[in-house]
Amino acid sequence: MYNDLIRELSALESSKKQEQVIALLRSQKGLKGKQNPDLQLSASAVVFKGEKMYFIEHPYQKELLLPAGHVEEGEKPHKTAEREFHEETGLTAGAPRLIDVNLINIPYNAVKEEKAHQHIDFRYLLKLRDEPSERAELPVFLLSKTEAPEEFKKYFLEGKQA
């Protein structure tokens, strides 16, 4: 069902988390969009401008996160990362390369009345395109490694390899 994603994941350095995600992808259906209320696919954009990385302020959790969103029906996760980066920051990025996958516990959202659930989050390193920006959907922050949330500091090495 998700053979293309499993192949893409297999190119990453092997880890227990990766094995867990592959097992979930082999056993689950309907992970795109919000069909499955317990487990959904999402994708995040890791994008640098020089030595700094782009972050957004999440509208409900009020914390700094990578631009990200749900993988829609018929959409590939790398396209989700590109789309969400554009929607949330007003900027354009492409040339995706999968650098990580994460299982994220999403808390109950009282505003949307969504129960707590999990995301399989595919994280793509994207290259910023030199195009005019549009209006950002969310507050955008360009942070150095020392300013970035701890969870994302490991990606600064990836940015130097891009």
Backbone as JSON, one array per atom type, in Angstrom:
{
  "sequence": "MYNDLIRELSALESSKKQEQVIALLRSQKGLKGKQNPDLQLSASAVVFKGEKMYFIEHPYQKELLLPAGHVEEGEKPHKTAEREFHEETGLTAGAPRLIDVNLINIPYNAVKEEKAHQHIDFRYLLKLRDEPSERAELPVFLLSKTEAPEEFKKYFLEGKQA",
  "N": [[0.82, -1.2, 0.0], [1.86, 1.31, 0.88], [4.28, 1.21, -0.43], [6.1, 2.82, -1.89], [6.8, 4.79, -0.01], [7.95, 3.21, 1.96], [10.19, 2.25, 0.58], [11.55, 4.68, 0.24], [12.06, 5.34, 2.92], [13.75, 3.26, 3.59], [16.18, 4.03, 2.6], [17.25, 5.68, 4.47], [19.39, 5.91, 7.39], [19.33, 3.0, 9.32], [17.07, 2.51, 12.02], [15.43, 1.97, 15.19], [13.07, 3.42, 15.38], [12.53, 3.89, 12.66], [12.05, 1.25, 11.79], [9.72, 0.74, 13.26], [7.96, 2.59, 12.1], [7.89, 1.65, 9.45], [6.68, -0.85, 9.9], [4.16, 0.05, 10.78], [3.26, 1.35, 8.44], [3.02, -0.84, 6.74], [0.91, -2.18, 7.91], [-1.33, -0.56, 8.1], [-4.14, 1.26, 6.7], [-5.58, 3.96, 4.79], [-4.25, 6.33, 5.71], [-3.77, 8.81, 4.69], [-4.89, 12.22, 4.47], [-7.53, 12.72, 6.77], [-8.72, 10.33, 7.37], [-8.21, 8.16, 9.08], [-8.71, 8.25, 12.42], [-6.85, 7.82, 14.42], [-4.19, 7.54, 13.52], [-2.16, 9.29, 11.32], [-0.68, 10.51, 8.24], [1.9, 12.91, 7.94], [3.9, 15.68, 6.8], [6.96, 17.45, 7.01], [8.83, 20.48, 6.5], [12.2, 21.13, 6.21], [14.06, 23.82, 6.0], [16.62, 25.99, 5.01], [18.1, 29.24, 5.29], [20.97, 30.45, 4.55], [22.79, 30.11, 7.46], [20.63, 29.69, 9.04], [17.43, 28.3, 10.07], [14.05, 27.85, 8.96], [11.11, 28.33, 10.89], [7.77, 27.96, 12.18], [5.12, 29.42, 14.14], [3.04, 27.33, 15.82], [-0.47, 27.34, 15.42], [-2.26, 26.43, 17.46], [-0.89, 24.98, 19.44], [0.99, 26.81, 20.13], [3.81, 26.81, 19.93], [7.17, 26.75, 18.62], [7.63, 25.23, 15.55], [8.48, 23.05, 12.77], [7.47, 24.04, 9.47], [4.61, 22.34, 8.43], [2.22, 19.69, 7.62], [-0.83, 17.76, 7.05], [-0.68, 14.9, 4.91], [-2.39, 14.85, 2.01], [-5.08, 13.05, 0.37], [-4.0, 11.29, -2.47], [-1.64, 12.7, -2.65], [1.9, 13.0, -2.52], [4.22, 12.68, 0.2], [6.52, 14.41, 0.01], [5.59, 16.43, -1.62], [3.64, 17.48, 0.01], [5.24, 18.62, 2.03], [6.5, 20.65, 0.54], [4.22, 22.15, -0.26], [3.05, 22.89, 2.22], [5.15, 24.38, 3.34], [5.17, 26.56, 1.61], [2.51, 27.57, 1.94], [2.47, 28.21, 4.71], [4.69, 29.89, 5.18], [4.85, 31.62, 3.04], [6.88, 31.46, 1.26], [8.9, 29.76, -1.27], [10.09, 26.48, -1.86], [12.07, 23.66, -2.93], [13.34, 20.63, -4.47], [13.32, 18.15, -2.87], [14.6, 16.11, -0.19], [14.43, 13.26, 1.69], [15.1, 13.24, 5.09], [14.52, 12.37, 7.63], [12.24, 10.57, 9.75], [9.45, 10.66, 11.89], [7.58, 9.7, 14.76], [4.88, 11.24, 16.05], [3.17, 12.33, 18.9], [0.1, 13.72, 18.98], [-1.63, 16.1, 20.78], [-4.97, 16.31, 22.28], [-7.19, 18.49, 20.62], [-8.96, 21.1, 21.47], [-10.07, 23.27, 20.12], [-10.55, 22.39, 17.49], [-11.9, 20.15, 18.12], [-10.61, 17.63, 17.96], [-9.54, 14.4, 18.67], [-6.82, 13.1, 20.68], [-4.04, 11.86, 18.87], [-1.76, 10.11, 16.6], [0.94, 11.1, 14.44], [2.68, 10.02, 11.58], [5.45, 11.44, 10.66], [7.06, 12.67, 7.92], [10.14, 14.03, 7.22], [11.52, 16.47, 5.25], [14.36, 17.8, 3.68], [14.5, 20.79, 2.09], [15.32, 22.99, -0.62], [15.59, 26.44, -0.54], [13.95, 28.58, -2.76], [14.74, 31.24, -4.96], [12.52, 33.27, -5.09], [9.88, 35.7, -5.24], [8.28, 36.47, -2.13], [5.1, 35.51, -0.74], [2.14, 36.34, 1.13], [2.46, 35.19, 4.42], [0.91, 32.48, 6.16], [1.17, 31.94, 8.82], [2.93, 33.05, 11.83], [6.36, 33.54, 11.16], [9.66, 32.38, 11.74], [13.16, 32.77, 11.61], [15.74, 30.97, 12.59], [18.84, 30.47, 14.34], [21.08, 27.7, 15.06], [21.55, 27.71, 17.84], [19.33, 29.07, 18.75], [17.19, 27.51, 18.0], [14.5, 25.13, 18.68], [15.26, 22.33, 20.74], [14.71, 19.71, 19.71], [15.07, 19.99, 16.95], [17.67, 20.67, 16.38], [19.52, 18.82, 15.42], [19.19, 18.81, 12.68], [20.64, 20.85, 11.6], [23.15, 20.01, 10.79], [22.46, 18.57, 8.5], [21.64, 20.67, 6.87], [24.04, 21.89, 6.24], [25.1, 20.03, 4.58], [23.6, 20.16, 2.37]],
  "CA": [[0.0, 0.0, 0.0], [2.74, 2.46, 0.98], [5.59, 0.68, -0.83], [7.01, 3.91, -2.28], [7.3, 5.42, 1.21], [8.82, 2.23, 2.61], [11.46, 2.29, -0.16], [12.21, 5.95, 0.57], [12.53, 5.21, 4.3], [14.84, 2.27, 3.63], [17.43, 4.7, 2.24], [17.76, 6.35, 5.67], [20.13, 5.06, 8.33], [18.4, 2.13, 10.03], [16.84, 2.8, 13.43], [14.25, 1.32, 15.78], [11.93, 4.27, 14.99], [12.27, 3.62, 11.25], [11.42, -0.08, 11.72], [8.37, 0.89, 13.79], [7.17, 3.3, 11.09], [7.69, 0.72, 8.32], [5.67, -1.82, 10.34], [2.86, 0.74, 10.76], [2.87, 1.57, 7.04], [2.62, -2.14, 6.17], [-0.29, -2.72, 8.55], [-2.42, 0.42, 8.15], [-4.73, 1.81, 5.48], [-6.3, 5.22, 5.0], [-3.47, 7.25, 6.54], [-3.72, 10.15, 4.08], [-6.03, 13.02, 4.9], [-7.85, 12.47, 8.18], [-9.61, 9.17, 7.39], [-7.92, 7.37, 10.27], [-8.67, 9.21, 13.52], [-5.79, 7.49, 15.37], [-2.86, 7.61, 12.93], [-2.21, 10.02, 10.05], [0.6, 10.9, 7.65], [2.19, 14.34, 7.8], [5.24, 15.96, 6.26], [7.55, 18.7, 7.49], [9.86, 21.09, 5.65], [13.43, 21.62, 6.84], [14.55, 24.76, 4.99], [17.62, 26.92, 5.52], [18.56, 30.45, 4.59], [22.29, 30.59, 5.15], [23.01, 29.26, 8.64], [19.41, 29.69, 9.86], [16.34, 27.43, 9.63], [12.7, 28.4, 9.08], [10.14, 27.75, 11.82], [6.49, 28.68, 12.3], [4.47, 29.25, 15.44], [1.83, 26.52, 15.64], [-1.61, 28.18, 15.83], [-2.96, 25.96, 18.66], [0.07, 24.59, 20.47], [1.77, 28.02, 20.45], [5.23, 26.51, 20.03], [7.87, 26.83, 17.34], [7.73, 23.94, 14.88], [8.75, 23.1, 11.34], [6.27, 24.12, 8.63], [4.19, 20.95, 8.21], [0.79, 19.45, 7.54], [-1.31, 16.43, 6.66], [-0.56, 14.42, 3.54], [-3.75, 14.71, 1.49], [-5.34, 11.93, -0.53], [-3.41, 11.46, -3.79], [-0.46, 13.56, -2.56], [3.13, 12.41, -1.99], [4.67, 13.47, 1.34], [7.45, 15.51, -0.32], [4.76, 17.52, -2.15], [3.02, 18.08, 1.19], [6.25, 19.48, 2.66], [6.64, 21.84, -0.31], [2.97, 22.92, -0.2], [2.89, 23.48, 3.55], [6.16, 25.43, 3.51], [4.7, 27.73, 0.86], [1.31, 28.12, 2.58], [2.7, 28.73, 6.05], [5.73, 30.93, 5.21], [4.76, 32.49, 1.87], [8.1, 31.25, 0.47], [8.9, 28.57, -2.11], [11.27, 25.62, -1.74], [11.91, 22.4, -3.67], [14.45, 19.65, -4.46], [13.19, 17.46, -1.59], [15.38, 14.92, 0.18], [13.99, 12.75, 2.99], [16.22, 13.17, 6.04], [14.11, 11.79, 8.9], [10.82, 10.26, 9.95], [9.21, 10.73, 13.32], [6.23, 9.41, 15.27], [4.56, 12.38, 16.92], [1.91, 12.27, 19.63], [-0.63, 14.99, 18.84], [-2.59, 16.19, 21.89], [-6.35, 16.69, 22.01], [-7.33, 19.87, 20.16], [-10.3, 21.55, 21.85], [-10.56, 24.21, 19.11], [-11.06, 21.6, 16.36], [-12.52, 18.96, 18.7], [-9.92, 16.45, 17.45], [-8.99, 13.61, 19.76], [-5.38, 12.85, 20.63], [-3.7, 10.85, 17.86], [-0.36, 10.12, 16.21], [1.34, 11.37, 13.06], [3.95, 9.58, 11.02], [5.89, 12.68, 10.04], [8.2, 12.58, 7.02], [10.83, 15.32, 7.25], [12.26, 16.68, 4.01], [15.22, 18.95, 3.49], [14.15, 21.49, 0.85], [16.16, 24.15, -0.95], [14.86, 27.69, -0.71], [14.02, 29.14, -4.12], [14.86, 32.7, -5.0], [11.29, 33.77, -5.69], [9.24, 36.67, -4.34], [7.43, 35.84, -1.12], [3.69, 35.87, -0.64], [1.73, 36.53, 2.53], [2.58, 33.99, 5.26], [-0.3, 32.08, 6.88], [1.5, 31.85, 10.24], [4.16, 33.77, 12.19], [7.55, 32.84, 10.66], [10.9, 32.69, 12.45], [14.4, 32.28, 11.02], [16.52, 30.79, 13.81], [20.14, 29.79, 14.31], [21.09, 26.44, 15.81], [21.44, 27.97, 19.28], [17.97, 29.57, 19.03], [16.19, 26.52, 17.57], [14.08, 24.14, 19.66], [16.22, 21.22, 20.88], [14.34, 18.6, 18.82], [15.42, 20.24, 15.55], [19.08, 21.07, 16.25], [20.26, 17.82, 14.64], [19.03, 19.07, 11.25], [21.59, 21.86, 11.14], [24.2, 19.29, 10.07], [21.89, 18.27, 7.18], [21.63, 21.92, 6.11], [25.39, 22.15, 5.74], [25.39, 19.04, 3.55], [22.68, 20.37, 1.23]],
  "C": [[0.86, 1.27, 0.0], [4.16, 2.07, 0.59], [6.58, 1.76, -1.22], [7.61, 4.6, -1.05], [8.26, 4.49, 1.96], [10.18, 2.2, 1.92], [12.25, 3.56, 0.19], [12.81, 5.9, 1.99], [13.73, 4.28, 4.41], [16.19, 2.88, 3.28], [18.05, 5.44, 3.43], [18.57, 5.37, 6.51], [19.13, 4.3, 9.19], [18.31, 2.51, 11.51], [15.59, 2.07, 13.89], [12.98, 2.09, 15.37], [11.53, 4.0, 13.54], [11.57, 2.26, 11.09], [9.98, -0.03, 12.2], [7.46, 1.56, 12.75], [6.89, 2.39, 9.89], [6.63, -0.32, 8.68], [4.27, -1.19, 10.33], [2.37, 0.95, 9.34], [2.4, 0.28, 6.38], [1.28, -2.62, 6.71], [-1.5, -1.8, 8.51], [-2.9, 0.8, 6.75], [-5.34, 3.16, 5.82], [-5.57, 6.22, 5.87], [-3.4, 8.66, 5.96], [-5.0, 10.9, 4.43], [-6.27, 12.75, 6.38], [-8.82, 11.29, 8.32], [-9.45, 8.35, 8.66], [-7.8, 8.32, 11.46], [-7.51, 8.99, 14.51], [-4.37, 7.69, 14.84], [-2.96, 8.25, 11.55], [-0.81, 10.32, 9.55], [0.71, 12.41, 7.61], [3.58, 14.48, 7.22], [5.67, 17.34, 6.71], [8.64, 19.16, 6.54], [11.0, 21.6, 6.52], [14.11, 22.5, 5.8], [15.48, 25.77, 5.65], [17.75, 28.15, 4.64], [19.89, 30.76, 5.25], [22.44, 29.59, 6.28], [21.75, 29.14, 9.51], [18.31, 28.85, 9.22], [14.99, 28.12, 9.87], [11.84, 27.6, 10.05], [8.86, 28.57, 11.75], [6.01, 28.52, 13.74], [3.16, 28.5, 15.2], [0.63, 27.3, 16.19], [-2.31, 27.73, 17.11], [-2.0, 25.62, 19.79], [0.96, 25.75, 20.92], [3.24, 27.69, 20.74], [5.86, 26.57, 18.65], [8.1, 25.44, 16.79], [8.17, 24.15, 13.44], [7.45, 23.34, 10.6], [5.87, 22.69, 8.23], [2.68, 20.86, 8.08], [0.47, 18.05, 7.11], [-1.04, 16.14, 5.19], [-1.98, 14.15, 3.06], [-3.86, 13.5, 0.58], [-4.76, 12.23, -1.9], [-2.14, 12.29, -3.81], [0.72, 12.77, -1.99], [3.62, 13.28, -0.83], [5.63, 14.61, 0.98], [6.69, 16.7, -0.91], [4.03, 18.24, -1.01], [3.99, 19.05, 1.86], [6.43, 20.77, 1.87], [5.42, 22.75, -0.2], [2.84, 23.63, 1.15], [3.92, 24.58, 3.82], [5.69, 26.71, 2.82], [3.5, 28.38, 1.55], [1.64, 28.84, 3.89], [3.72, 29.86, 6.11], [5.59, 31.96, 4.1], [5.95, 32.36, 0.94], [8.0, 29.95, -0.31], [10.2, 27.81, -1.93], [10.99, 24.32, -2.48], [13.13, 21.52, -3.5], [14.43, 18.84, -3.16], [14.12, 16.26, -1.43], [14.93, 14.5, 1.58], [15.2, 12.63, 3.92], [15.83, 12.52, 7.37], [12.64, 11.43, 8.84], [10.62, 10.21, 11.45], [7.78, 10.3, 13.62], [5.93, 10.49, 16.3], [3.21, 12.14, 17.59], [1.27, 13.65, 19.59], [-1.67, 15.05, 19.96], [-4.0, 16.53, 21.41], [-6.4, 18.17, 21.64], [-8.77, 20.31, 20.43], [-10.9, 22.47, 20.8], [-11.21, 23.45, 17.96], [-11.84, 20.36, 16.82], [-11.95, 17.68, 18.09], [-9.31, 15.71, 18.63], [-7.48, 13.47, 19.61], [-5.12, 11.73, 19.63], [-2.22, 10.92, 17.55], [-0.21, 10.5, 14.74], [2.62, 10.61, 12.76], [4.41, 10.76, 10.2], [7.16, 12.47, 9.23], [8.84, 13.96, 6.95], [11.77, 15.43, 6.06], [13.11, 17.93, 4.09], [14.87, 19.52, 2.12], [15.11, 22.65, 0.64], [15.28, 25.36, -1.21], [15.05, 28.2, -2.12], [14.04, 30.65, -4.03], [13.66, 33.26, -5.76], [10.67, 34.77, -4.72], [8.34, 35.95, -3.34], [6.0, 36.35, -1.22], [3.37, 36.04, 0.84], [1.79, 35.19, 3.28], [1.27, 33.75, 6.01], [-0.08, 32.14, 8.4], [2.71, 32.73, 10.55], [5.39, 32.93, 11.83], [8.78, 33.33, 11.41], [12.07, 32.05, 11.72], [15.4, 32.21, 12.16], [17.85, 30.09, 13.56], [20.04, 28.5, 15.12], [20.92, 26.68, 17.3], [20.04, 28.45, 19.67], [16.88, 28.52, 18.79], [15.76, 25.61, 18.72], [15.0, 22.91, 19.6], [15.97, 20.08, 19.89], [14.88, 18.75, 17.4], [16.89, 20.58, 15.33], [19.89, 20.1, 15.4], [20.18, 18.09, 13.14], [20.0, 20.13, 10.72], [22.77, 21.23, 10.42], [23.73, 18.97, 8.65], [21.93, 19.51, 6.29], [22.98, 22.25, 5.53], [25.77, 21.19, 4.62], [24.57, 19.26, 2.29], [23.38, 21.04, 0.06]]
}
